[in-house]
Amino acid sequence: MSTHKIPGPREPEYWSREALVAEEKRVFEICNGCRLCFKLCPSFPELFNGVDALDRSAPVELRSELRSEEEAVAALMGQTREDIRGQAEALERLPLDVHQRVVDLCYQCKLCDPICPYVPPHEFAVDFPRLMLRHKAIDAKEHGVKLQDRVLGDPDLVGRVGTLVPAIANFGTELKVNRVMMEATVGIHRDRQLPKFADETFLSWFNKRHPNPPDPAKVEGLKVVLFYTCSVQWNEPQVGRAAVEVLEHSGITVFAPEFRCCGMPALDGGDVPRATSWAEHNVKILEPYVAAGCDVVSPGPTCSYMIKKEWNDYLGSPAAEVVSKRAYDLMEYLFKLRKEQKLKEDYTTEVGEIGYHLPCHLKVQKIGFRSRDMLKKLPGAKVKLVDRCSCMDGTWGMKKEYYALSKEGAAPLLEEMGTEPVLASDCLIAKLQIEEGTKKAVVHPIELMWKAYGGKS
């Protein structure tokens, strides 16, 4: 049997509503027969409940909460031809409004990818998160990008405006009347903790530190280009400063040209043209650095995932592929340096007990728990790994219609994190959820690493 072909956004079939519905029914039938992902996010229970409502005669073992791939396979093996035919007929009758609810409830954690037995290169070629994004893209093309998604999908625009007068902007986001108006117009829940705007952006600090950067092709030794992320640029510049300090402490030359957003927030709202234009812009900037021997590192799990995976798949260009092969998450890169004995470990300060949240977009990169591994090497460190989803996504958890679901889904994470004296996460969006729920500050692992060197943020 040949492998099923998934069309990309550069192909006409990708934008066909009819082809989309057919692909959703195909994928939903496979997911319904497996049900490994029933606990991952609200999308899957919505799908399975919708199918079960149509087909109450389905075998009980298929409607139960399967807990392992082995159980799923065993259930599938026990099906009769009549069972399979009945499920397929139920999927054909599944209303399109169920399709839409499944899409709306997907917050792109992508955790179904590492556990799904049918992801490419399997012949079934199931890519559930990408299918959800395709549906959103077609909705946006046919009906326009919603105001809510236009605002949340352009963090650079929001950041530029907010950092013009950060004190006023930060004060305004705390006023109840402003938050009520924001909820009514843009759809951001009035109680959601929002990021603060920085007094000085990361790039402003970096350009003062390096007013005349050298030609990367003429620099000897290790060198990296830092894809610093929107959150670091506008809201959390201390994370970027710590990254530069740590890298330069080990003699690594750091470059930080001006980038656009990685594009994931735009994809969340179905705005594929904007996301791909930003990706093309960033690849054009990065390609000469990579050609000069630089690695690409990013302190943001979503951004590093985008550079490694999505840019290449959405753009399909040789340049995007070249850049993707040199991309690392920041802590992944530091782990690599340590393994190669190229990282200074002249630490001076103990960091103590740490509750470390493992972001979903690091987990799906399948690189191991590198932030945890690096934290464990710091003096006095006792690290508790919390492998729980924050249920935020870059935009989903901020929306008024999903705020309650986001909080409910994050409850296990908040319960486990709240008992630790120091909280850390690589994800600066998950940070908002954790801080709101625990009332404790959250730092990036690189900040703890710089502290261990004796640095101050």
N, C-alpha and C positions, 0 to 999 in steps of 0.2 A: 504493500500500500504506500502510495506517495504521501509526502508531508503536505498538510494543508497550508496554503499560501495566505499570509495575512497582508493585505494591501497597506501601503504607506501613504502618508498625506500628499505625496507627489503624484499619486495615481488617481485617475478619475473615479475608480470603484470605491475608494475610501470615502468619497463624499456622497455616495448614493444611499438615500434613506432605505430603499428596498434591500440593498445589499447589507446594510447595517442590521436591519431587523432579522434577516436570514442568519447572519453571523451570530447575533445575540442568541437566537434560538438554538443554534448549533452548540455554542459554548455553554449556555444554560443547561442543555440536556446533559452534557458531560459533567458539569458541576453538580447537577442534581443527583446523578448516579454515584458520585464520589462523596461529597459532603465533608471533606476534610476541613473545610474552612468555615464551618458553621459558627465558630466562636470568634472569628477574627474581627469582623466589623458588622454593622447593621445590614449591609447589603445582602449578605448570604442568608440570614434568617428571613429577610423579606422575600427573597427568591424562593426559598424552600417552602415557606408557608403559602406562598402564592400557588406553587405547583400542587402542594398537598390539598389545598382547598378545592382544586379541580379534580384530583385523582385520589380519592380516599381509599381506593382499592390497592394502592401501592404497597409493596411488602413492608412490614413493620421495621425490618432491619435497615431499610433504606431511609425511613423517616426518623430513625433514632439518631442520637448524637454520637456519630462515629468518632473515635478518639485516635485512630492511627491509620496509616496507609494500609497496613496489613488487614485491619478490620474492613476498610473500604473495599479492598480487592476481594476479600472473602464474600462480602455482601454482593458485589457485582457478579462474582462467579456463581452465586446461588440463584441468580435471576433466570427465569424462564423466558422464552421468546414472547410470551404473552405479557410478562412484566415489562419487558423492554418496549414492546409495542405500545402498551398503555401509557408509559411515561412519555414516549415521543409524542403521542397524540395529545397528552396533557400540555406539553410544551407548546404545541401548535395552537392550543386554545388559550394560552396565557395572555391576558389582556396587555395592551401596550402601556397602560398606565402603571402596571407592575414593572415593566421594563424601565419606565422613567423613574420610579421610586428606587429601584435597585441602583440606577446611575446616581441619583441625587444623594444616596446614603453612602456612596463610596468616597472616602476621604483620602485616597491615594497613599495609604501607608505602605502598600505594595508587599505586605507580609504574606499574601497568598502565593507570591512568586517562588520563594525558597522552599515551600512545602508542597507545591502542586506537582504531581507526578507527570503532568501533561504539557509542561511549558516547552517551547522550542529548545532543542531540535526534535522533540517527540513529534510523531506524525500527526497527533491531534492539534498541535500548535495552539495551546490555550494561553492567551495573554490577557487576563481579565482586566488589570488596571489600564492597559492600553486601549482595550475595547470601550471602557467607560469614558476615557478621554476622547475617543473617536465620536461617541454619542454626543458629548458636550460640544465638540467642534461642529458637528452637523447642526445641532440646535442653534449655536451661535451664528453659523452661516445663514441659516434660514430665517432666524428671528432677530438677529443682532445680539451683540454682547450686552448683558445687563449692566446697568449703572453700578450696581454692587460689585460686579466682577471687573468692571473697568477700573474702579478705584482700588480694590484689593489686589488687582492684577498688575499694578504699576507702582511697586514700592519705591522706585527711584523718584517718581514725581511727588509722591507723598513725602518722601524724605527731604527732597530739595525745599519744598514749601515749609516743612516743619522745622528745619534747621536754620531758616532765615532768622527767625526770632524764637529760639527753642524754649525759653522761659515762658513766653506767652502761649506757645503751642502746647506745652506740657500742662500748663495751668488750665487751658481750655478743655483738654481731654479729660480732666478730672471734675469739671463742673457738671452736675447732674442734668441741668437743663440742656447743655450742649450734647451730652450723651443721649438724651431722649430724642433730640433733633437728629443726631447722627443715626440712631436706630431707625427713625421714621424715613429718612431720605436715602441712606446708603445701606441700611440693613445690618450694621454692626451692633451686636447686642450691647445694651447699655451697661451691663455688669462685667463684660470681658475686660480683663487687664490688657492695656495696650502698651506697646514699647515706648519708652521715653526717647525724645530727640536729644542728640548730643550737642554740647556747647561747641565742640570742635570735631569735625568729621575725621575719619581715619586718614583719608587721602591728604587732607590739610596737614595733619601731623607728619605723615610719611614724607611729603614733599619738603617740609621744613628740615627733616632729618637728612634727606637726600636731594638737595636742590639741583644737583647736576649728576644724574645717574650715568654710569659708564655704558659704553656699547656692550651689550651682552656677549657679542661674538668675540670680544677682546678680553673677557674676564676668564681667568683660569680657575680651576677648582670647581667645587660644587656650587650650583646656582639654581634658584627657583624663581618662578613668577607666582606671586600670591594672588589668587582669585579670592578677594577678601569678603565677598558677599554684601548684599544690600543691608542686612541687619548690622554688620560690622561697620559699614560706611556711615550709616545715618544714626544708629541707635547704640551700638556696643563697640565703640572704637578701641576700648581697652583690650578686647580680644585680639584685634589685629596688632596692636602694639606689643602684646605679650608674644604673639607668634613671631613677629619680626625680631624681638629681643632674643628669644630662644634660638631661632635659626642663626642669627648673626653671632650669638655666643659660641656656636660651634664652627664659626668661620664660613658660613654659607652666605653667599651674596643673594640679596632679595630684591626683586623688581616688583613694582606695583603700579602698572599703568591704569588708566581710567577705563573701567568696564561698564557695561550695562547689566541689568538683571539677568540671571541665568535663564529665565523664561518659564519656570515652573508655575509661578502664580498666574501668569497669563494662560497657560495650558489648563489650569484648574477651572478657568472660566470659559474654556473653549476657544480662546483667541489664538489659534494656531499661527496666523500670519504675523502677529506681533511677536509671539514667542520665537518663531523661526528667524525673524529679522534680527532680534537681539542675539540669538545664538550665532548667526552669520557674522554680526559685528564683533562679537567676542572671539570667535575663531580667527577672524582676520587679524586681530590684535595679537593673539597668542601664537599663531603659526611662526612668525619670525623668531620669537623667543625659544620655541621648541627647536627650531632649526639651528639656533645658536647653542643648543645643548642644555637648555633649562628644563627642569621638571615643573609641572603645574601642581600646586598644592592649594587646598581650600579648607578653611576651618568649619565649613557648613556642610553637613551630610547630604542635604538635598542638592546643593550646588555641585558637590563632587560626584554625586550620582548622575546629575544632568550632564556633566562634562564627559563622564565615562560612557554613559549609555544613550541618553536621549538625544544629545546633539548629533551624534553620529547617525542614529536611526531616523531623525526628522530631516536632517540636511542631506545625508547620503553623499557627502563630498569627501574627497581624499584628504583635504585639510582637517576636517572634523575627525576623521579616523586617526590621523597622525597625532592630533592633540589628545584624543581620548586615550591613546596608548601610553602617554606620558603623565597622565593625571593620577593624583593621589589625594585621599583625605589627609588632612594635616597630621593627625596622630598616627595614621598608617605610615606616612613618610618618615616620621620621627622614629617609629619602631624599626623601620628598614635601616635607618642610619645607625641605630643602636646595635642592631644585629651585625652590621658591617663594621662596627667599632669606630664609627665616624662621628659619634655624638658625645660631647663632653658630659660627664656626670659628676661634676664637682659641686654637688648640692651642699647647701649650708643650713637649710631651714626645714624643720619637720612640718608636715602638712596634716597629720592626725587622721581621724576617722572620716571617711567620705562615703556618702551614698551616691553612687554613679548610675545615672539613667542611660540605658542603651537606646539610642534613637533608631526608629524603624529603618530609616534610609541609610543607616550604616549597616544594619543587619542584612538588608537585601543586597548589599555590595559583596557579601560573602568573603570578607577579608579577616574574619576573626574579631575578637574584642580588643582592638588595639589600644583604645583609650584606657580601658581598664588595665591592660597589661603595662602601659607606661606609667599609670598612676601608682601601681603596686611597687614600682621601682623607686619611688620617691621616699625620702627618709621619714620614718614614723608613720607611713601610710597603712591604713587598714581599710580596704575597699570592699564595700557591699555592692554587688552588681544587681541592678533592678531592671529586669528584662520585661518591661511593660510598655504598651503603647500609650502615648499622651493624648491620642484622639483629637489632635489639633489640625494637622495639615497646615499649610501656609495660610489658608483662607477659610476652610470649612468650619473650624471650631470658633471662628469669630462671628459667623453669621447667626442672626437672631433665631432662624428656624432650626438650627442644629446645636445651639449653645447647650441646651439641657442634655441632649444625647452625648455631646462631647464631654461634659462634666461627669455624666454617669459612667461613660466608658473609661474615663481616667481615674476613677475611684480606687482601683487596685494599685495603680502607680502611686497615687498620693498617699495611700495608707502605708505603703512600704518605704517611701522616701521620707515621710514626715518625721520619722524617729531618729534620723541621722543628724549629727551636728553640722556637717558641711555637705552641701548638695551640689552636684555637678552634672552637666549635660552638654554634649556637643551641639545640640539643637537649640537655637536661640528662640524658636517659636514654641517648642515644648517648654522652655524656660518660663514663658508667660503662664502656661497652665499650672506648672508646678509651684511657681511663686504665688499665684492667686489661691491655690488650694492649700498650701502649707504655711503661707505667710513668712516664708524664709527665702533669703537670697539664693540664687543659683548662679554658679560660675562655670565657665568653660574649662575643660581639663588643662588647656594650655595656660590658663591663668594660674592654676595650682602648680604647674611645672615651673613657670617663671618665679613664682613665690619660693619654690624649693631652691632655686638658684640664688635667692636673696634679693630678688627684684621686687619692686613696688609698683602697683598699678596706678 
